[in-house]
Every structure is written in structure tokens, then in C-alpha cells.
Amino acid sequence: MNLQLDLIEDKVELFEARDLPSLEKKMNERIEINKSILLKVHSASHQMHVDQNGATFYTALVHFKNNKA
């Protein structure tokens, strides 16, 4: 049996929440997890949307890259 492991080079994750502290918490948890597989944050972007009822909704996209790249 031949087992070959490849490193993840790039990874993109999306997050959503109703408030900024929750969004930040979700992002920080995933950042720590991805550090364990040798990925670091390459870039991050976020947006805020207000629906017709005035409720806010936050989204974020985080692009992770391999530390060696």
C-alpha cells in the first residue's frame, strides 16, 4: 500500500454572524485550527448587510496559505 500525503497550499473559508464579536470569535477559532496544519492568514475581507427590518448581518472571507509558500 502506497500512502502519499500532500500539504494544503490554499484554503478559503467563509463566516457569517449577526454581530461582530461572534464573527470575530468564529474566525479566531478557525485561525488557530488552521495554524496546526501550517496555514496562515493571507488575506481577509468582510461585509455588513442591513436587511429590510434593520437587522445587521456580517460576513467574512479568509484566505489561508501554506507557511512555506
PyMOL commands that set and color helices and strands:
alter all, ss='L'
color gray80, all
select helices_A, chain A and resi 20-36
alter helices_A, ss='H'
color red, helices_A
select strands_A, chain A and resi 10-17+39-50+56-66
alter strands_A, ss='S'
color yellow, strands_A
deselect
rebuild
show_as cartoon
